[in-house]
Amino acid sequence: MAQSDCDGLGRTAELERENAELRLFRAVFDMAAEGIMVTDADNRILAVNPAFTVVTGYAPSEVMGQTPRCLRSGLHDQTFFEKMWGDVSRQGRWEGELYNRRKNGEIYRAWLSIATERDGHGRIRRHIGIFRDISEARDTAEKLWQQTNFDPLTKLPNRSLFLDRLLQGLVQAGRGNKRAALLFLGLDGFKNINDTLGHTIGDKVLEEAARRFQSALRKGDTLARFSGDEFTAVLTAIETVEEVEQVVRALLECLAEPFLVEAHQILISCSIGISLWPGDGEDVEALMRNSTSALRKAKDAGRNTFRFFTPSMDARAQARSRLASELSDSLEHDEFTLVYQPVIDVPSGRVAGAEALLRWHNRYLGAISPEQFVPLAEEMGLILPIGDWLLTAACREAAGWRALADHPLRIAINVSPRQVQQGDIAGALERALQVTGLPAGLVTVEITESLLLASGEEVLGKIRRIRDLGAKIAVDDFGTGYASLSYLKHFPVDILKVDRSFVAGALNDGDDARLIEAIIALGHSLGMQIVGEGVETAEQMTFLAERGCDQVQGYRFSPPLAADRFRDFVRDGYA
C-alpha cells in the first residue's frame, strides 16, 4: 500500500475519532441535567442546552447573541456582579449561589459555576456557565431549619435556638462591658385552661400570650417558647437593674387585659424568675438553673409577680414593685397632700407667696420620699394625672389666701418635664384656674433647666401658652445644667431660681459667689426676677440681699408647712 493511502486512512480514522468525541460531547451537552450556557469573550451567548430552556423558560433562539443579563433577578446589586466577574478575571472561574429570573418572571435560586477558556496566547475565547435550580432544595432546608429551631405554634425560637441566642447575648454583653438578664416566664394556672376549655383554646391562649410578650420586650431582646406554658427572654445591653424591672413590669401588665378566644373571656397572669449575668451564674446552665429557681419563688409568692435570684437585689426589687403597686392606687385613696414653703420678698421682708411641694403618705408604707416616688411615677406614666391633681389642689389652696395679707400671695408649682413633653400642661393649668377661680397672674410654673435646654418648638409652644394665660415661668435649680445665660433671651422665662448648692457654698467658695453675682446681674439685665433657694443662715441672706436677690426661700425662714400652718405663718408677722 502506498504511503499516501496510509496517510489518507490515518486522517479518516482521526476524523472519525473526532466526530465520535463531538457526538459524545453533544450528547453530554444535550442530556445534562444542569443548564449550560456558552458565551464568547464579549459575554454574548453562543449556545445553550435543553436543560437551560427547562430551567429558565427561554428557547435558544430567544437568547442567542444576548448577554446573561436577561436572566438577572434584580435582587443583586452591581457590587455583587463586579466581585463575581473580578474573580472570573483573576482566577479563571467563579462558583456560588445567586437569584435569577425565569422568562415568566418567577425568581429562583441557582448554583452557578463559571469557567474561562483561553487560547494559546492567554486571550479569553469563551466562558462556560453551568447551573442548577436549587430553589426546592433550599426551601426544604429552610423548612427543616425552621422546624428544628422554631416553635410551630407560636413561631418563636425554641429551646435549642434560644440557648444559642442566650450564649450570643452573653458574649455581646461581655464585649460591651454591659450586663444581660435571663427571664423565665411561666403562665399561672394554664393547666386549668387546658383541662376546662380544651387544648385548642389553650393553644390560642399561648399564641396570644407570645404576641403580647413580644410586644412588651425592647427591640433587640429575644423571646422564646421554652416548653409547654413556659417562655424565656434574654435582655442584652443592660446597664441598670431598673431597666430589667421596667421590662418585667411591662411583661406582667401586658396580660392584664382578658384574652378573647372563641367567645371565652380568659384572665391569665404570669410569674417571672430573673437571673443576671455576670453575678448569678458563670455559664448558661447556671443562669438557667437560677432563673428557674427564681420562677419557683415567684410562683410560691402568690403568682403574678417576679423574683430576682440574688436575695438582696430581689428584696430591693420587691420593695420597688410594692411601691409601684401602691402608687397606682394613691390618687384613688386620696394619699397625696401638699406642703408650702414660704417665699420671702427680700426688700420688704414680707411673704411673697409659697412653693407647693408634693408629699405622699401611703396607708401601708407611711411617708415616701419624693426622690423615690416621683421618678417612679414618671416611669409608670402616672405623673400626668398626679400633676393635674397637684395643679388643681395648689390653685385651690392659693385661692384662699386672698384675706391673709394686704398684698397678693403667689403660688409656685413644680411641673415634671414629662408633664410638659407628653401632656397638655397649659390646658391642665387653665382647667385648674377655672375650677378654683385663682387669677393666672398669681401662678408661677417652675420647669427644670434641662427641659429648657432640650426643648424643641413643640415644648416652647406649650411654655408660651402658659405665659399667654397670664402665669409666669420660673427655671428651678438654675445653674446645675450649665446653661449659658445668653441663651435665656430666647426663652419665655420670668424667674431664675439659684440652686441651693451655690447658695450653700457662696460664703466659702469664690466660684459659687461669682456665679451667683453673674446670675443676678445678667438675670436682671434680661428683666427677670432672681430667687435664692436653700437659704439657711443670716449670713447667706445678707450675701444675697447685698447683691440684689429679689426673693429667697429656705429653712432660715421656714421649712415646708402644711396648709393651715402656712396660713398661721403669714398671719404671725411675715405679712
C-alpha positions, 0 to 999 in steps of 0.5 A: 500500500502506498504511503499516501493511502496510509496517510489518507486512512490515518486522517479518516480514522482521526476524523472519525475519532473526532466526530465520535468525541463531538457526538459524545460531547453533544450528547453530554451537552444535550442530556445534562441535567444542569443548564449550560450556557456558552458565551464568547469573550464579549459575554454574548451567548453562543449556545445553550442546552435543553436543560437551560430552556427547562430551567429558565423558560427561554428557547435558544433562539430567544437568547442567542447573541444576548448577554446573561443579563436577561436572566438577572433577578434584580435582587443583586446589586452591581457590587455583587456582579463586579466581585463575581466577574473580578474573580472570573478575571483573576482566577479563571472561574467563579462558583456560588449561589445567586437569584435569577429570573425565569422568562415568566418572571418567577425568581429562583435560586441557582448554583452557578459555576463559571469557567474561562477558556483561553487560547494559546496566547492567554486571550479569553475565547469563551466562558462556560456557565453551568447551573442548577435550580436549587430553589426546592432544595433550599426551601426544604432546608429552610423548612427543616431549619425552621422546624428544628429551631422554631416553635410551630405554634407560636413561631418563636425560637425554641429551646435549642435556638434560644440557648444559642441566642442566650450564649450570643447575648452573653458574649455581646454583653461581655464585649460591651462591658454591659450586663444581660438578664435571663427571664423565665416566664411561666403562665399561672394556672394554664393547666386549668385552661387546658383541662376546662376549655380544651387544648385548642383554646389553650393553644390560642391562649399561648399564641396570644400570650407570645404576641403580647410578650413580644410586644412588651420586650425592647427591640433587640431582646429575644423571646422564646417558647421554652416548653409547654406554658413556659417562655424565656427572654434574654435582655442584652445591653443592660446597664441598670437593674431598673431597666430589667424591672421596667421590662418585667413590669411591662411583661406582667401588665401586658396580660392584664387585659382578658384574652378573647378566644372563641367567645371565652373571656380568659384572665391569665397572669404570669410569674417571672424568675430573673437571673443576671449575668455576670453575678448569678451564674458563670455559664448558661446552665447556671443562669438557667438553673437560677432563673428557674429557681427564681420562677419557683419563688415567684410562683410560691409568692402568690403568682403574678409577680417576679423574683430576682435570684440574688436575695438582696437585689430581689428584696430591693426589687420587691420593695420597688414593685410594692411601691409601684403597686401602691402608687397606682392606687394613691390618687384613688385613696386620696394619699397625696397632700401638699406642703408650702414653703414660704417665699420671702420678698427680700426688700420688704421682708414680707411673704411673697407667696409659697412653693407647693411641694408634693408629699405622699403618705401611703396607708401601708408604707407611711411617708415616701420620699419624693426622690423615690416616688416621683421618678417612679411615677414618671416611669409608670406614666402616672405623673400626668394625672398626679400633676393635674391633681397637684395643679388643681389642689395648689390653685385651690389652696392659693385661692384662699389666701386672698384675706391673709395679707394686704398684698397678693400671695403667689403660688409656685408649682413644680411641673415634671418635664414629662408633664410638659413633653407628653401632656397638655400642661397649659390646658391642665393649668387653665382647667385648674384656674377655672375650677378654683377661680385663682387669677393666672397672674398669681401662678408661677410654673417652675420647669427644670433647666434641662427641659429648657435646654432640650426643648424643641418648638413643640415644648416652647409652644406649650411654655408660651401658652402658659405665659399667654394665660397670664402665669409666669415661668420660673427655671428651678435649680438654675445653674446645675445644667450649665446653661449659658445665660445668653441663651435665656433671651430666647426663652419665655422665662420670668424667674431664675431660681439659684440652686441651693448648692451655690447658695450653700457654698457662696460664703466659702467658695469664690466660684459659687459667689461669682456665679451667683453675682453673674446670675443676678446681674445678667438675670436682671439685665434680661428683666427677670426676677432672681430667687435664692433657694436653700437659704439657711443662715443670716449670713447667706441672706445678707450675701444675697440681699447685698447683691440684689436677690429679689426673693429667697426661700429656705429653712432660715425662714421656714421649712415646708408647712402644711396648709393651715400652718402656712396660713398661721405663718403669714398671719404671725408677722411675715405679712 
